[in-house]
Amino acid sequence: MKESEILKKDREESILLSKRMKPEERIVAYFHHSQLMNRIYQAGVDYRKRIYRKR
């Protein structure tokens, strides 16, 4: 199976899963996703600060 086919299958499964979720479950999932994205972003900011301080 090609990578694009795998991605398409995963995307379709994610869409089906989100349609089966209750609205409250979707809100909680979005909240957790947002927290994770913020942590990843903040880790990048902190890393760049450390790199620039060493110069």
trRosetta pair geometry for C-beta under 8 A, 3 or more apart (Angstrom, degrees):
i j d omega theta_ij theta_ji phi_ij phi_ji
1 5 4.9 -120 -174 86 91 128
1 6 5.6 108 128 -58 118 89
2 5 4.7 95 59 5 79 104
2 6 7.1 -145 97 -6 42 86
3 6 5.6 -55 -150 35 34 112
3 7 6.3 33 154 -18 67 106
4 7 5.7 -52 -145 38 33 112
4 8 6.3 36 154 -21 64 106
5 8 5.6 -52 -146 36 31 113
5 9 6.3 32 153 -19 64 105
6 9 5.8 -55 -149 36 30 111
6 10 6.3 30 153 -18 65 107
7 10 5.7 -54 -145 38 31 111
7 11 6.2 34 155 -21 65 106
8 11 5.7 -53 -147 35 29 113
8 12 6.4 29 154 -18 63 106
9 12 5.8 -56 -149 37 30 110
9 13 6.4 29 153 -18 65 107
10 13 5.7 -56 -147 38 31 111
10 14 6.3 33 154 -21 65 106
11 14 5.7 -54 -149 34 30 112
11 15 6.5 32 152 -20 64 105
12 15 5.7 -52 -150 34 32 113
12 16 6.5 31 153 -16 65 105
13 16 5.7 -54 -147 38 33 110
13 17 6.2 35 153 -21 65 107
14 17 5.6 -53 -146 36 31 113
14 18 6.3 29 156 -18 65 106
15 18 5.9 -56 -148 37 29 108
15 19 6.5 29 153 -20 63 106
16 19 5.7 -56 -150 35 32 112
16 20 6.6 27 154 -17 65 107
17 20 5.9 -61 -152 36 32 108
17 21 6.7 39 150 -32 65 102
18 21 5.6 -45 -150 19 37 117
18 26 6.4 72 -157 -109 85 109
18 29 7.9 -141 -112 83 86 157
21 25 4.1 -130 -171 91 102 122
21 26 4.9 128 112 -58 128 82
21 29 6.9 -39 -156 -6 164 141
22 25 4.6 94 53 5 77 105
22 26 7.2 -143 93 -7 40 85
23 26 5.6 -54 -150 34 34 113
23 27 6.5 36 153 -21 66 102
24 27 5.7 -51 -151 32 34 112
24 28 6.5 31 152 -16 65 105
25 28 5.7 -53 -148 38 34 110
25 29 6.2 34 152 -19 66 107
26 29 5.6 -53 -144 38 32 112
26 30 6.2 33 155 -20 65 106
27 30 5.7 -55 -148 37 29 111
27 31 6.3 34 151 -23 64 105
28 31 5.5 -51 -148 34 32 115
28 32 6.5 29 155 -15 65 105
29 32 5.9 -56 -149 39 31 108
29 33 6.2 33 152 -20 64 108
30 33 5.5 -54 -145 38 31 114
30 34 6.2 33 155 -21 65 106
31 34 5.8 -55 -149 35 28 111
31 35 6.5 28 153 -18 63 104
32 35 5.7 -51 -148 35 33 112
32 36 6.4 34 153 -19 65 105
33 36 5.7 -56 -151 36 31 112
33 37 6.3 29 154 -17 66 106
34 37 5.8 -53 -144 38 31 110
34 38 6.3 33 155 -20 64 107
35 38 5.7 -57 -149 36 30 112
35 39 6.4 30 154 -19 65 105
36 39 5.8 -55 -150 35 31 111
36 40 6.4 30 153 -17 65 105
37 40 5.7 -54 -148 37 33 111
37 41 6.2 34 153 -19 66 107
38 41 5.6 -53 -145 38 31 112
38 42 6.1 30 156 -18 66 108
39 42 5.7 -54 -142 39 29 110
39 43 6.3 36 155 -24 63 104
40 43 5.7 -51 -150 31 30 114
40 44 6.8 30 151 -17 61 103
41 44 5.8 -58 -159 34 33 112
41 45 6.5 32 148 -18 67 105
42 45 5.4 -50 -147 35 38 114
42 46 6.2 37 154 -18 68 104
43 46 5.8 -54 -146 39 30 110
43 47 6.2 34 153 -22 63 107
44 47 5.6 -53 -145 35 30 113
44 48 6.4 29 157 -17 64 105
45 48 6.0 -57 -150 37 28 108
45 49 6.5 31 152 -21 63 106
46 49 5.6 -53 -150 33 32 114
46 50 6.6 31 154 -18 65 104
47 50 5.9 -56 -153 35 32 109
47 51 6.4 31 151 -20 66 106
48 51 5.6 -52 -146 35 35 113
48 52 6.3 27 159 -14 68 107
49 52 6.1 -61 -146 40 28 104
49 53 6.3 30 156 -23 64 109
50 53 5.8 -56 -147 33 29 113
50 54 6.7 31 156 -23 62 106
51 54 6.1 -61 -160 29 29 111
51 55 7.4 35 148 -30 61 100
52 55 5.8 -43 -159 14 42 117
